[in-house]
Amino acid sequence: MAEVSNIKGFTIFFIVSFFLLCLRLVYLFSEPYGIFFDEAQYWTWSKDFAFGYFSKPPIIAWLIAFTTDFCGDKTACVRLSATFCHFIAGLFVYLTARRLYTEKTGFWAGILYLTLPGISASSYFISADAPLMMFWAASLYFFVKAIVDRNFIYWILLGICAGLGMMSKYTMIMFFASAFLYMLFSPSFRKLIFSPATIFTSLLSLAIFAPNLYWNLQNDFISFRHTGDNVFSYGFSLYPDKMFEFIGAQFAVFGPVSFIALLIFFIRKKKICESEDEKMLVSFTYTLLFIAFAVALISGAQAHWAAPAYIAGSILLARVFVKKGQIRILTNIIGFNIALGLLFYHYADLSQRVSMPSDPFVRVAIWNGIAPKAYENLTKYPNRYIMTDERKSVATLMYNLRDRDGEPYPIVKWRRDDYVRDHYDMTTNLESYKGKNFIFITRSGDISDIKKYFSSTQTIDSINSSGKKFTYYLLDNYRGRK
């Protein structure tokens, strides 16, 4: 009877989550917003298979390569895997909560996760967070199965998923930290820390991650150095304003009411770890969350850095409300989160009807706005390369000016010094363009530092793209720097 109940419960959850998936796919293919510059960059990566890239491990590029191979290179196809990654993550959230507690808890935990405002947004834009969340959720499920069911196959599956998580985003290292802390403070499972199963799983994960380690070794550990620069971009000091800004952003990522409930649970709980399952969820929720708070305090942090914490956090909240019989509160939270998700999806339509405080998508419009004028000037001044001095411009121009076969348009990145700031600095050899002519696009009003490297320069055009001015120049006969 229990198996029949589980099958029925899973079927109901799958139908609800699949319906939500279909709604998101309909919205995705309506393409109300152009490609974001980070997405365009990941798309250019997908055209060049590698085991690593300047700022990320490779899986995001591999996923885009997979979806665009059969779907094409339109924006929805570039983003397609994000929607499915969160759908799969939701299934694993459901399975984990069901294994730890009950069918009802599993259902509500899965629905809570899938309707979080941050997940609604992340299901529309492709980023490394989407596969990270999927592999983190899968790893959590197999971790639970491994330590509870004591079946070695789950240790193998855990190692595979954790390794793929590391190949998605380096934040996955916090999964290992959370698991270690849980086992360390759990008398029942402390002996597993150095058990053969744990060592095997760790080595398997490392083996899967090894190609990215080798790529970094071949490229002066550029991804790791960039990640460190990104985390500590403001240097070491105390930035309480940055921390409060980060905390405020979590209300948008996890939902205002659900985030408050998560904080209240931690503050008011006299015994945080009353049971092994609760101890585990606390470890996988608050370890990453509080480390992100600390990083935000000493250097600043981006809102999505703590996102994996809300996988276990969704299960924890669902458990609390289901246990207390407060399903109405839980449904109200989910309903409020859905409303926020709908606001995100229909922001453009609403902004045309009512006055909105700000446009969160203006950064999309800025960079996409320069391509039409670039194409127009290419027609006027043929046999020239396009050059620009910003990563955002390079990526969006490569995407928007792609050819019919989906190949990126060759954009040249101008480097003002020898410091490698992005992928295009790393891959562009300016000296190979000696004697070539360019259309140069820049936001800088002063190109005096560039003129000396060319025989002649001429201003030909300018545009205002969503409040940002871009100037177009002709640069003739690049002389080289050496």
KOLMI-842687 format. One record per residue: y, x, z of N, C-alpha, C in turn; residue in one letter; residue number from 0. Coordinates in pm, whole numbers. Each point is the difference from the previous one (the first is absolute). Example, Ala and Ser with C-alpha at 12.3 -4.5 7.8 and 13.67 -1.06 7.14 Angstrom:
<sites>
-569|1319|780|119|-89|0|120|90|0|A|0
105|-35|-72|119|82|6|109|-77|73|S|1
</sites>
This chain:
<sites>
-121|83|0|121|-83|0|126|86|0|M|0
-7|113|74|116|89|5|31|56|-136|A|1
-106|36|-77|22|55|-134|61|-104|-92|E|2
-46|-128|11|56|-108|-82|147|-20|34|V|3
32|4|130|138|-15|44|87|113|-53|S|4
-54|125|2|75|115|-50|28|-11|-149|N|5
-101|-45|-74|17|-16|-145|104|-106|-30|I|6
-8|-112|73|97|-107|-20|141|46|36|K|7
11|72|113|130|50|42|58|99|-99|G|8
-84|89|-50|48|97|-98|44|-70|-128|F|9
-75|-101|-41|35|-74|-122|137|-65|13|T|10
25|-62|116|130|-64|22|112|103|-4|I|11
-20|112|71|103|104|1|21|56|-141|F|12
-108|23|-71|12|57|-135|77|-93|-92|F|13
-26|-130|10|70|-97|-86|150|2|30|I|14
35|0|130|141|0|37|69|128|-45|V|15
-64|114|25|61|128|-37|3|18|-152|S|16
-100|-52|-70|-1|9|-146|110|-88|-61|F|17
24|-115|61|110|-87|-45|134|73|17|F|18
15|68|113|122|78|23|11|114|-101|L|19
-112|63|-31|-2|105|-102|46|-53|-135|L|20
-50|-117|-38|38|-59|-129|149|-32|-6|C|21
55|-51|108|143|-28|5|81|128|-20|L|22
-45|107|64|71|127|-12|-14|58|-141|R|23
-113|-21|-63|-17|48|-136|89|-75|-98|L|24
14|-131|22|90|-79|-85|142|52|13|V|25
43|26|123|134|53|21|13|139|-60|Y|26
-103|82|19|3|137|-52|21|3|-150|L|27
-71|-86|-73|9|2|-146|122|-76|-53|F|28
74|-65|90|128|-57|-43|107|108|-10|S|29
-24|115|65|85|119|-7|149|-30|17|E|30
41|-53|115|142|-29|21|85|126|20|P|31
-65|112|35|75|123|25|-59|113|-84|Y|32
89|88|-46|-44|116|-76|-74|100|88|G|33
-46|105|-62|-78|100|74|89|81|93|I|34
-52|31|115|70|83|98|-21|147|-38|F|35
96|87|29|-10|137|-49|-121|74|56|F|36
-40|-29|125|-122|63|53|-122|-47|-78|D|37
-4|-128|-33|-111|-54|-79|-6|66|-137|E|38
117|19|-62|5|66|-130|-52|143|10|A|39
35|66|110|-50|137|20|-151|1|12|Q|40
-56|-92|79|-145|-5|15|-66|-30|-135|Y|41
65|-82|-82|-52|-30|-134|-5|126|-85|W|42
103|84|7|-3|125|-77|-111|90|50|T|43
-24|-1|131|-113|78|53|-131|-49|-59|W|44
-15|-129|-15|-126|-58|-47|-37|45|-140|S|45
97|52|-74|-27|48|-136|-48|144|0|K|46
-6|61|117|-41|140|11|-95|13|118|D|47
-130|-13|-26|-100|0|108|6|130|79|F|48
3|-13|131|0|117|88|-54|-42|135|A|49
-30|97|85|-48|-27|136|113|1|102|F|50
123|7|-48|115|-6|88|127|-1|-81|G|51
107|-45|63|131|-4|-65|103|45|102|Y|52
124|11|-42|103|63|81|8|-59|141|F|53
4|-131|11|26|-62|130|-114|-83|55|S|54
-108|-18|-76|-108|-88|44|-135|54|-45|K|55
-107|-39|71|-135|22|-52|-21|-86|-126|P|56
-113|11|-68|-10|-53|-136|-37|-146|-18|P|57
-49|-69|101|-62|-130|-27|98|-101|-58|I|58
126|3|39|94|-96|-55|12|17|-152|I|59
0|125|-47|6|25|-144|-129|-45|-68|A|60
-114|22|66|-127|-42|-59|-9|-152|-11|W|61
48|-70|101|-2|-146|-6|87|-53|-114|L|62
119|58|-15|89|-43|-109|-64|30|-135|I|63
-63|116|-13|-69|35|-124|-109|-102|-32|A|64
-71|-44|105|-108|-97|-19|54|-136|-46|F|65
102|-50|68|50|-134|-33|73|-2|-134|T|66
74|106|-30|74|2|-128|-91|27|-118|T|67
-117|58|26|-94|29|-109|-51|-128|-65|D|68
-24|-104|80|-51|-125|-57|106|-110|-7|F|69
111|18|70|100|-106|10|127|31|-79|C|70
23|129|-28|123|39|-67|100|58|99|G|71
115|41|-52|96|73|82|118|-84|46|D|72
-7|-131|-15|110|-81|52|2|8|152|K|73
113|-36|57|23|22|142|-107|-64|87|T|74
-41|-122|-32|-101|-69|80|-131|77|3|A|75
-36|62|-111|-126|75|-6|9|130|80|C|76
117|61|4|20|118|83|-20|-37|147|V|77
46|-118|39|-4|-43|140|-129|-71|40|R|78
-85|-29|-95|-111|-92|22|-92|40|115|L|79
-32|128|13|-96|42|102|51|-26|142|S|80
132|-1|20|54|-24|134|-42|-136|52|A|81
8|-101|-86|-37|-136|40|-146|-8|41|T|82
-87|66|-76|-142|-4|31|-35|86|122|F|83
71|111|19|-26|85|118|22|-79|129|C|84
110|-76|6|27|-77|122|-96|-117|15|H|85
-42|-57|-111|-102|-106|5|-128|53|63|F|86
-44|118|-45|-121|62|54|21|40|146|I|87
118|53|32|30|35|140|-11|-123|90|A|88
50|-114|-49|-10|-125|76|-144|-39|29|G|89
-88|22|-97|-142|-30|20|-58|87|112|L|90
37|127|1|-51|90|104|58|-33|137|F|91
126|-44|4|58|-45|127|-81|-118|54|V|92
-29|-94|-87|-82|-116|39|-136|44|52|Y|93
-68|89|-74|-134|43|39|1|75|132|L|94
102|83|22|10|75|126|20|-93|119|T|95
93|-93|-14|28|-94|109|-122|-90|27|A|96
-68|-38|-105|-120|-83|18|-110|78|72|R|97
-14|130|-36|-104|81|64|32|23|148|R|98
127|16|31|39|25|139|2|-127|83|L|99
38|-112|-62|22|-123|75|-75|-117|-62|Y|100
75|-92|-60|-61|-122|-52|46|-27|-143|T|101
-64|-95|-62|37|-41|-136|145|-47|-4|E|102
40|-76|99|137|-52|5|101|114|11|K|103
-29|97|86|90|114|14|10|77|-130|T|104
-113|18|-67|0|69|-129|87|-71|-102|G|105
-12|-131|-7|78|-78|-96|150|19|24|F|106
42|-20|125|143|5|30|55|142|-10|W|107
-81|100|35|44|139|-14|23|35|-147|A|108
-95|-41|-86|14|27|-143|119|-69|-61|G|109
21|-126|36|114|-75|-54|132|57|52|I|110
2|38|128|122|59|55|36|128|-76|L|111
-99|85|-24|26|124|-74|53|-29|-140|Y|112
-66|-88|-72|36|-27|-140|138|-63|-14|L|113
49|-65|106|130|-67|-9|113|77|68|T|114
-29|120|49|108|80|59|108|25|-106|L|115
127|-4|37|107|23|-98|-15|134|-73|P|116
-39|105|74|-18|130|-63|-112|0|-102|G|117
-105|-76|25|-112|-9|-95|40|-82|-121|I|118
78|-105|20|50|-78|-113|81|88|-94|S|119
85|85|57|82|89|-82|-85|109|-64|A|120
-89|59|79|-82|110|-50|-101|-45|-104|S|121
-32|-129|-3|-92|-53|-101|66|-9|-137|S|122
132|10|-1|74|-12|-126|37|136|-58|Y|123
32|98|83|37|133|-46|-115|97|23|F|124
-27|85|-98|-107|98|17|53|121|76|I|125
-73|38|103|33|119|77|-129|54|60|S|126
6|119|57|-119|59|61|-45|-78|122|A|127
87|-86|55|-37|-79|117|-110|-102|-31|D|128
-5|-49|-123|-100|-103|-34|-142|53|12|A|129
-36|110|-70|-136|52|21|-22|54|141|P|130
105|54|63|-14|45|140|-43|-115|89|L|131
67|-114|-12|-33|-116|84|-143|-49|-27|M|132
-40|2|-125|-136|-43|-36|-104|92|64|M|133
17|130|-16|-100|93|53|7|11|153|F|134
119|-19|56|12|-2|147|-77|-121|56|W|135
22|-117|-60|-69|-121|46|-150|13|-16|A|136
-44|56|-113|-144|21|-22|-56|100|100|A|137
75|107|27|-45|101|95|-12|-58|140|S|138
95|-85|39|-6|-62|132|-125|-88|12|L|139
-30|-75|-104|-119|-85|2|-126|84|15|Y|140
-13|105|-81|-121|82|6|-6|82|129|F|141
114|32|58|1|66|130|-57|-93|107|F|142
44|-124|-2|-53|-100|94|-150|-16|-19|V|143
-41|-16|-125|-143|-18|-28|-81|123|42|K|144
56|118|-22|-72|123|31|-26|15|149|A|145
102|-25|83|-16|23|143|-68|-116|71|I|146
7|-118|-61|-62|-117|64|-144|-19|-48|V|147
-20|6|-130|-134|-25|-56|-88|124|-2|D|148
61|118|15|-74|127|6|-88|20|-125|R|149
53|-36|-114|-71|20|-127|70|111|-76|N|150
-74|105|-38|61|118|-60|69|-30|-133|F|151
-44|-103|-70|62|-33|-128|148|-30|17|I|152
39|-55|116|141|-32|23|83|125|25|Y|153
-63|103|57|70|127|14|29|61|-137|W|154
-95|-14|-91|18|50|-137|115|-76|-68|I|155
-3|-133|11|104|-82|-62|137|28|63|L|156
0|26|131|124|36|67|56|130|-56|L|157
-87|98|-17|44|129|-53|57|-12|-139|G|158
-64|-83|-84|48|-20|-137|138|-66|1|I|159
13|-108|75|127|-74|2|112|82|63|C|160
-30|73|108|103|82|63|44|112|-93|A|161
-95|59|-73|35|104|-97|87|-54|-112|G|162
-34|-119|-50|81|-63|-104|137|-40|54|L|163
5|-35|129|129|-28|62|89|123|1|G|164
-59|117|29|76|124|-4|45|32|-142|M|165
-80|-40|-98|38|22|-140|103|-103|-47|M|166
31|-97|86|102|-101|-30|135|39|60|S|167
-3|39|127|124|37|69|-36|77|125|K|168
79|103|31|-34|87|112|13|-69|135|Y|169
63|-115|3|9|-78|125|-139|-33|54|T|170
-101|4|-86|-137|-32|41|-48|93|111|M|171
63|115|16|-39|90|108|14|-68|136|I|172
91|-100|7|19|-71|125|-118|-92|32|M|173
-80|-35|-100|-122|-76|28|-94|85|84|F|174
-15|128|-41|-86|90|76|53|20|141|F|175
132|12|14|61|17|132|-25|-122|89|A|176
13|-119|-59|-22|-124|75|-145|-13|44|S|177
-93|33|-90|-143|-6|33|-33|101|110|A|178
57|120|-10|-25|103|101|49|-44|138|F|179
122|-54|5|56|-45|128|-82|-114|59|L|180
-45|-90|-86|-82|-111|50|-128|54|64|Y|181
-71|88|-71|-125|53|53|24|87|123|M|182
112|73|2|30|86|114|18|-79|128|L|183
67|-115|-9|26|-81|120|-101|-113|20|F|184
-109|6|-72|-105|-100|15|-127|67|52|S|185
-35|-21|128|-120|63|55|-126|-33|-79|P|186
-3|-119|-59|-120|-43|-73|-19|77|-130|S|187
112|45|-61|-10|62|-132|52|143|-3|F|188
36|55|116|54|136|3|-99|102|-56|R|189
-128|-25|23|-101|94|-47|-10|5|-153|K|190
61|-99|-67|-5|-1|-147|95|100|-63|L|191
96|53|78|102|87|-58|-63|119|-72|I|192
-97|63|62|-65|117|-61|-145|-29|-38|F|193
-28|-127|-25|-136|-37|-40|-25|41|-145|S|194
-126|17|-40|-31|35|-139|57|-101|-101|P|195
-1|-128|37|52|-103|-91|150|18|-23|A|196
75|25|108|144|18|-13|33|127|-79|T|197
-72|107|27|22|125|-73|-32|-18|-148|I|198
-111|-67|-30|-36|-26|-140|108|-82|-69|F|199
47|-106|67|104|-86|-59|127|79|-28|T|200
39|85|94|121|80|-17|-16|96|-117|S|201
-116|64|-11|-24|94|-110|-4|-72|-135|L|202
-57|-121|-1|-5|-79|-124|142|-37|-43|L|203
83|-42|94|140|-32|-32|73|123|-53|S|204
-25|114|64|63|124|-43|-45|38|-140|L|205
-127|-21|-31|-51|32|-134|67|-86|-107|A|206
22|-126|31|67|-89|-96|147|40|-17|I|207
61|46|110|140|41|-2|19|141|-57|F|208
-107|75|-8|8|141|-40|69|24|-134|A|209
-22|-82|-103|70|26|-127|152|0|13|P|210
54|-86|86|145|0|21|43|124|77|N|211
-81|45|95|29|123|71|4|117|-97|L|212
-97|4|-91|-4|109|-99|120|-7|-93|Y|213
38|-122|-43|118|-15|-86|124|51|72|W|214
14|-33|126|115|48|77|-2|152|13|N|215
-118|57|19|-12|145|7|48|64|-130|L|216
-32|-64|-112|41|52|-132|149|-22|-25|Q|217
63|-91|75|140|-35|-24|88|26|122|N|218
-33|105|74|82|46|111|17|-109|106|D|219
-102|-85|16|-1|-107|101|126|-88|-11|F|220
36|-30|-123|126|-71|-25|0|-140|61|I|221
-115|-71|-7|-5|-136|57|19|1|151|S|222
-66|94|66|12|8|145|141|39|41|F|223
59|95|-74|137|41|33|99|-114|-23|R|224
-21|-75|-109|88|-114|-25|-15|-105|109|H|225
-125|-26|42|-23|-99|107|71|43|128|T|226
-9|129|32|69|49|119|151|-13|-13|G|227
51|33|-119|145|-15|-23|43|-146|11|D|228
-86|-88|-48|31|-143|2|1|-54|143|N|229
-98|41|78|-10|-48|139|116|53|83|V|230
35|127|-22|105|62|82|124|30|-83|F|231
39|-98|-80|112|17|-92|133|20|71|S|232
13|-52|122|125|13|74|-1|117|99|Y|233
-112|75|0|-11|108|98|-40|-54|135|G|234
-22|89|96|-42|-40|134|122|-21|89|F|235
15|-121|48|105|-35|95|-37|-137|57|S|236
92|-67|63|-24|-135|48|88|-96|-79|L|237
-64|-99|-62|72|-97|-80|-37|-141|47|Y|238
55|-43|114|-34|-134|49|35|-109|-99|P|239
106|22|-81|36|-100|-100|-109|-13|-105|D|240
-61|115|-37|-109|-3|-97|-123|-71|57|K|241
-25|23|128|-115|-65|62|19|-151|6|M|242
118|-45|41|25|-145|8|1|-62|-141|F|243
46|76|-96|-5|-47|-139|-144|-18|-45|E|244
-86|96|37|-142|-8|-34|-66|-118|70|F|245
29|-17|129|-56|-112|74|44|-132|-61|I|246
129|-8|-36|50|-121|-65|-71|-29|-129|G|247
-34|106|-75|-70|-19|-126|-140|-56|19|A|248
-61|28|116|-134|-51|26|-3|-153|11|Q|249
113|-60|37|8|-146|3|-17|-57|-141|F|250
45|77|-99|-17|-45|-138|-139|30|-53|A|251
-60|111|43|-132|40|-50|-109|-89|59|V|252
-2|-15|133|-107|-76|67|38|-146|24|F|253
126|-32|-23|47|-135|29|69|-3|135|G|254
114|-65|12|77|2|125|-78|-49|121|P|255
-62|-117|-13|-70|-59|114|-126|80|33|V|256
-75|37|-103|-125|73|23|26|139|59|S|257
109|65|-42|31|131|56|41|-13|148|F|258
79|-102|31|36|-24|140|-124|-27|84|I|259
-92|-79|-55|-124|-31|72|-82|126|24|A|260
0|90|-98|-74|125|15|61|88|109|L|261
132|3|8|67|77|105|-21|-63|137|L|262
8|-133|6|-21|-70|127|-141|24|52|I|263
-97|-2|-91|-138|26|41|-11|135|68|F|264
64|102|-56|-8|134|57|74|8|134|F|265
117|-62|8|84|11|120|-58|-79|117|I|266
-50|-119|-26|-42|-89|108|-145|18|40|R|267
-77|71|-79|-141|15|30|-19|93|119|K|268
-56|-49|107|-21|82|119|-110|102|-25|K|269
-105|-45|-62|-106|91|-40|-9|-5|-153|K|270
56|102|-62|4|1|-146|-140|-5|-59|I|271
-92|67|63|-133|14|-57|-104|-68|88|C|272
-5|-130|-2|-94|-75|83|-142|8|-54|E|273
-15|19|-128|-132|8|-62|1|109|-105|S|274
-118|41|-45|-11|106|-99|67|-38|-132|E|275
-20|-126|-41|59|-42|-128|152|-1|8|D|276
54|-44|114|145|-2|17|55|142|7|E|277
-75|87|67|41|140|9|8|62|-139|K|278
-96|-33|-84|-1|52|-136|121|-49|-80|M|279
27|-130|7|111|-57|-76|134|54|49|L|280
11|20|130|122|59|56|21|141|-55|V|281
-108|77|-5|10|137|-50|44|2|-145|S|282
-60|-86|-84|32|0|-142|132|-70|-32|F|283
55|-70|97|131|-63|-21|113|88|51|T|284
-7|36|128|116|60|65|9|152|-17|Y|285
-110|67|-32|8|145|-23|96|31|-114|T|286
-26|-61|-116|87|24|-115|139|-57|23|L|287
8|-117|61|129|-66|20|91|86|88|L|288
-51|52|111|84|77|91|31|139|-55|F|289
-91|57|-76|31|128|-65|110|-20|-102|I|290
-5|-111|-73|107|-31|-96|133|-20|73|A|291
-2|-66|116|121|-15|81|55|137|39|F|292
-88|90|40|42|134|43|60|78|-117|A|293
-65|-7|-116|53|69|-119|136|-57|-37|V|294
14|-133|9|128|-64|-30|109|49|95|A|295
-36|25|125|97|45|99|46|143|-27|L|296
-94|88|-38|36|141|-14|41|37|-142|I|297
-30|-88|-99|34|39|-136|29|-117|-92|S|298
-32|-123|42|12|-114|-90|-134|-29|-66|G|299
-26|-126|-33|-127|-39|-60|21|-119|-93|A|300
-80|-6|-104|7|-112|-92|-81|-118|54|Q|301
44|-119|-32|-55|-122|61|-150|-14|-18|A|302
-52|43|-114|-141|-25|-31|-95|104|59|H|303
51|102|66|-87|105|52|-97|-51|105|W|304
35|-106|71|-88|-53|105|-88|-114|-50|A|305
6|-31|-128|-69|-119|-53|-148|-8|34|A|306
-80|110|-7|-142|-13|32|-28|-47|143|P|307
97|19|90|-19|-47|138|-19|-150|5|A|308
52|-71|-100|-3|-146|5|-131|-58|-51|Y|309
-92|87|-43|-135|-47|-32|-71|-38|129|I|310
-8|95|93|-58|-31|132|92|-95|77|A|311
132|13|-22|94|-89|69|-21|-146|-35|G|312
-34|-28|-124|-27|-139|-41|-123|-54|71|S|313
-102|84|13|-122|-42|71|31|-23|148|I|314
79|89|57|34|-10|142|74|-129|30|L|315
101|-32|-82|76|-123|22|-87|-124|-20|L|316
-81|1|-106|-87|-114|-25|-95|-22|117|A|317
-53|108|54|-90|-9|115|70|-63|120|R|318
122|45|28|75|-51|115|24|-150|-12|V|319
48|-44|-116|36|-141|-16|-124|-90|-11|F|320
-105|49|-64|-122|-80|-10|-65|-11|137|V|321
-2|108|75|-61|-1|133|70|-97|93|K|322
133|-8|-11|78|-90|84|9|-142|-56|K|323
-60|-22|-116|5|-132|-62|138|-36|-55|G|324
81|102|-29|137|-23|-47|8|12|-153|Q|325
-84|-78|-66|-7|5|-146|131|-48|-62|I|326
66|-97|64|125|-51|-56|106|110|-5|R|327
7|83|104|95|112|-1|-33|95|-114|I|328
-130|28|-17|-44|90|-106|34|-56|-138|L|329
-23|-128|-20|32|-60|-130|150|-2|-24|T|330
79|-18|106|145|6|-15|46|139|-42|N|331
-61|102|60|33|138|-37|-34|25|-146|I|332
-118|-43|-41|-43|19|-139|91|-78|-94|I|333
36|-122|39|91|-80|-82|135|66|-16|G|334
51|58|107|128|70|-6|-9|122|-90|F|335
-111|72|10|-21|117|-86|-9|-40|-147|N|336
-66|-112|-27|-9|-50|-137|138|-33|-54|I|337
83|-61|85|137|-32|-42|78|125|-36|A|338
-18|106|78|67|127|-30|-53|59|-131|L|339
-131|-14|-22|-58|48|-125|55|-75|-120|G|340
15|-132|14|57|-81|-109|146|37|-25|L|341
72|32|108|139|44|-16|5|129|-81|L|342
-93|91|28|-6|124|-77|-28|-27|-147|F|343
-100|-85|-26|-41|-25|-138|106|-74|-81|Y|344
79|-82|67|97|-83|-73|144|39|30|H|345
18|123|45|134|45|37|96|-7|-118|Y|346
-47|41|-117|88|1|-118|47|-142|-34|A|347
-91|-96|5|38|-139|-30|98|-54|105|D|348
-28|29|126|86|-50|108|139|62|-6|L|349
7|128|-35|130|67|-4|92|-56|-107|S|350
-59|-67|-100|81|-63|-104|54|-136|43|Q|351
-62|-57|104|39|-134|46|86|4|126|R|352
-30|97|89|75|11|125|43|144|20|V|353
98|19|84|50|135|28|-97|71|93|S|354
-54|115|-45|-94|79|79|72|124|52|M|355
-40|49|119|71|111|61|-4|130|-80|P|356
-113|31|-62|-15|123|-78|-117|-15|-95|S|357
-5|87|-98|-107|-5|-98|-96|117|22|D|358
-120|-26|55|-93|110|26|-57|61|-127|P|359
20|-66|-114|-57|49|-124|102|71|-89|F|360
118|28|56|103|63|-81|-44|139|-46|V|361
-81|68|82|-46|134|-38|-92|-4|-121|R|362
-65|-116|-22|-82|-16|-120|89|-9|-122|V|363
105|-81|9|88|-24|-114|79|124|-40|A|364
41|81|99|83|117|-29|-65|90|-104|I|365
-123|38|25|-65|102|-82|-55|-58|-130|W|366
-40|-126|3|-46|-61|-125|116|-26|-96|N|367
122|-6|55|115|-32|-83|44|109|-94|G|368
-48|124|19|47|111|-83|-80|17|-130|I|369
-118|-63|-7|-87|20|-116|57|-59|-130|A|370
52|-124|-2|50|-55|-128|109|87|-64|P|371
93|50|80|105|86|-54|-57|134|-46|K|372
-103|48|67|-65|124|-43|-65|-19|-136|A|373
-68|-111|-18|-63|-29|-130|105|-14|-110|Y|374
109|-67|33|108|-18|-97|56|134|-45|E|375
19|92|93|54|131|-35|-102|88|-71|N|376
-128|-21|27|-102|70|-76|4|-40|-147|L|377
30|-127|-25|12|-49|-138|122|61|-68|T|378
110|12|72|123|58|-55|-12|151|-22|K|379
-70|65|94|-9|146|-2|-149|39|2|Y|380
-67|-10|-114|-144|27|-6|-31|148|18|P|381
-129|28|12|-50|137|12|54|72|124|N|382
14|-77|106|44|57|126|-97|-40|112|R|383
-7|84|100|-75|-33|121|95|-67|98|Y|384
-56|-84|85|77|-56|111|-21|87|122|I|385
110|33|64|-4|80|123|77|-74|109|M|386
-50|8|122|71|-58|114|-26|86|122|T|387
78|-18|103|-9|89|116|-51|-69|126|D|388
-62|-118|-14|-54|-70|116|-142|-49|-29|E|389
-85|14|101|-139|-47|-12|-7|-148|-35|R|390
87|-80|59|-2|-144|-22|30|-33|-146|K|391
94|72|-56|34|-21|-141|-113|45|-90|S|392
-58|117|29|-109|51|-83|-115|-99|-5|V|393
-43|-48|117|-117|-87|7|23|-132|-72|A|394
114|-67|25|24|-130|-61|24|12|-151|T|395
64|108|-43|18|21|-144|-133|28|-69|L|396
-84|79|61|-132|26|-57|-78|-130|-20|M|397
12|-88|100|-73|-128|-8|65|-95|-100|Y|398
129|-21|10|67|-100|-83|11|39|-147|N|399
-9|130|-29|7|46|-138|-137|41|-53|L|400
-108|-39|69|-135|37|-42|-30|-50|-141|R|401
-94|64|-66|-34|-41|-136|-101|-114|1|D|402
-40|-46|-117|-88|-116|-10|-139|26|56|R|403
-39|125|6|-131|36|55|5|20|151|D|404
118|-23|59|13|12|144|23|142|49|G|405
32|91|-91|26|138|42|144|15|48|E|406
22|71|110|136|17|52|92|70|-100|P|407
125|-45|-5|97|68|-85|34|134|65|Y|408
3|109|-78|24|133|60|144|19|47|P|409
22|-16|128|132|20|62|3|137|66|I|410
107|73|-19|14|133|57|80|-9|130|V|411
-51|61|106|69|1|129|84|127|13|K|412
130|-17|18|89|114|22|-2|40|147|W|413
-22|128|25|1|54|136|125|83|20|R|414
76|-35|100|124|73|27|-25|130|76|R|415
-119|15|57|-35|125|66|-151|16|-8|D|416
-55|96|70|-143|29|-10|-85|-78|100|D|417
62|-81|83|-75|-74|101|-75|-118|-65|Y|418
-128|-13|31|-83|-107|-56|10|-122|91|V|419
68|-105|-48|25|-120|81|-94|-115|-33|R|420
-63|4|-117|-83|-114|-41|-102|43|-105|D|421
-80|-95|-43|-107|25|-96|54|56|-132|H|422
114|-50|-43|53|42|-130|61|139|5|Y|423
53|40|116|41|139|18|-120|92|-13|D|424
-112|-45|55|-121|81|2|-64|15|-139|M|425
15|-103|-83|-71|-2|-128|86|32|-121|T|426
133|7|16|88|25|-113|32|149|-13|T|427
-24|55|-118|36|139|-30|121|-2|-92|N|428
118|13|57|123|-9|-79|10|108|-106|L|429
-58|116|26|13|111|-95|-71|-27|-132|E|430
-93|-96|2|-69|-34|-125|87|-85|-93|S|431
119|-40|48|89|-84|-80|120|78|-55|Y|432
-8|130|-3|110|80|-53|27|-38|-146|K|433
128|-15|-31|41|-36|-135|-2|-149|-28|G|434
-43|-82|97|-11|-144|-21|131|-70|37|K|435
15|-122|-54|117|-84|27|-40|-120|85|N|436
93|-47|82|-34|-103|98|106|-111|7|F|437
-47|-117|45|88|-104|54|-20|7|151|I|438
107|36|71|-10|21|144|58|-121|73|F|439
-79|-56|95|42|-118|76|10|39|146|I|440
114|-28|61|20|40|138|98|-92|71|T|441
-13|-5|132|99|-72|82|115|93|40|R|442
-20|127|-21|102|96|39|117|-3|-99|S|443
121|-4|51|117|0|-88|42|139|-42|G|444
-69|101|53|37|138|-29|-125|77|-45|D|445
0|48|-125|-113|78|-50|44|143|-33|I|446
104|46|66|52|134|-28|-104|108|27|S|447
-91|-26|96|-103|99|30|-109|4|-106|D|448
-3|-99|-89|-102|-8|-105|52|53|-133|I|449
128|-18|-26|59|31|-130|-30|142|-47|K|450
-2|94|92|-16|140|-39|-136|31|-63|K|451
-95|-92|17|-133|24|-55|-16|-60|-141|Y|452
106|-61|-52|-5|-65|-131|116|48|-88|F|453
-21|-7|-131|105|42|-93|118|-95|3|S|454
-28|-130|15|108|-99|5|-46|-123|77|S|455
96|-72|58|-28|-125|72|103|-104|-40|T|456
-42|-127|4|90|-108|-40|-38|-128|73|Q|457
101|-66|56|-24|-130|63|-6|-107|-109|T|458
-107|-82|2|-15|-100|-106|-5|-143|52|I|459
-32|-21|128|-18|-138|45|-4|-4|153|D|460
12|-120|54|-20|-22|143|-31|-146|24|S|461
-70|-27|107|-31|-138|37|12|-15|150|I|462
14|-126|44|-6|-34|141|-126|-82|21|N|463
-97|60|66|-128|-67|23|-11|-41|146|S|464
23|-129|26|-8|-55|136|84|80|99|S|465
122|33|-42|94|67|89|-4|151|-6|G|466
-91|58|-76|-9|145|-12|41|42|-142|K|467
90|98|-10|47|46|-130|-87|114|-52|K|468
-45|-13|-123|-76|105|-68|77|42|-124|F|469
9|131|-21|70|54|-117|-101|67|-92|T|470
21|-18|-130|-89|55|-103|75|111|-74|Y|471
-65|117|-11|60|115|-67|-91|49|-112|Y|472
62|65|-99|-75|79|-97|6|145|44|L|473
-115|63|12|-9|142|33|-71|69|-115|L|474
64|97|-61|-55|66|-119|-41|143|26|D|475
-117|34|-56|-52|138|-3|-12|60|141|N|476
-106|-41|69|-25|55|134|-30|149|-11|Y|477
73|80|74|-11|147|-10|-100|57|98|R|478
-41|-79|97|-89|51|102|77|63|114|G|479
-70|23|109|64|57|119|-30|149|15|R|480
-96|47|-73|-43|139|21|47|87|-116|K|481
</sites>
